[in-house]
Amino acid sequence: MLRLQLTLLRSEPGFARMRDQVKAIAGVLEEKSAIPMVRDQMALIQEIQTDEYWQDVTAPILEVARKRLRALLKLIEKSARKIVYTDFEDEMGGEVPVALPGFAADGRPEGLRYTSGEFERFRIKARVFLREHETHVTIHKLRWNKALTGSDLAELERMLMDAGVGTSADIVRAKQEASGLGLFIRSLVGMDREAAKQAFGVFLTGRTPSANQIEFVNLIVDHLTEHGVMDPARLYESPFTDINPRGPEGVFTERQVDALVSVLEEIRQTAAA
């Protein structure tokens, strides 16, 4: 990826060859969708394999992909793969247009005139832009788990539009997918690690936590630092079930589990506004 970025910046030959190598690696990773950490990055893994991703690609976009996927490469076996070639004639015939209710002539849903790949490109551009502006007061509030106001959300939307990062359609879809623009942006910039630790400070106050409890909370803090919010359902998946197969119930009391979920919900609400 580093050579690919340098080749792109210097306009040197060899870009197509290295691009195809990255696409091939992504194809191998896609086959490992049963692994949770691969599944978390599946949208990007699939997008990298499309031609649309590489149109007007920039070094910052490649850098985001490199950081998100580098930890997954250790999962690829080093055994050689045999290439299989096929040689057959297409007998399916010509294309026949079919009109579907609720869809435009180009096959996309009405009101959504772009592909999922184009939205992923917006997501990547937004992540790069927002992390370059982490000191902005509204983004700072998001990262430090401070409650947002309606004017804060309007400011975030204005920033993305004025910078040319996304269109109004991108913003609408972001709100729909994340249940709000604040939650969408928090998922891109994450939480400050100290803020995440402070959010669980009350939960741990007055207790002498066990080693498993400390590790469990640290995993939550890691997730919040990276993703900004957390669905309580994730507590019942790996790596949390690696500590105890029963998830939080195997580590905490019922009352403590309720308190744990309440903290996660409070963190979500600060970004929801």
Secondary structure, 3 states (H helix, E strand, C coil): CHHHHHHHHHCCCCHHHHHHHHHHHHHHHHCCCCCHHHHCCHHHHHHHCCHHHHCCCCHHHHHHHHHHHHHHHHHCCCCCCCCCCCCCCCCCCCCCCCCCCCECCCCCECCCCCCHHHHHHHHHHHHHHHHHCCCCHHHHHHHCCCCCCHHHHHHHHHHHHHCCCCCHHHHHHHHHHHCCHHHHHHHHHCCCHHHHHHHCHHHHCCCCCCHHHHHHHHHHHHHHHHHCCCCHHHHHCCCHHHHCCCHHHHCCCHHHHHHHHHHHHHHHHHHHC
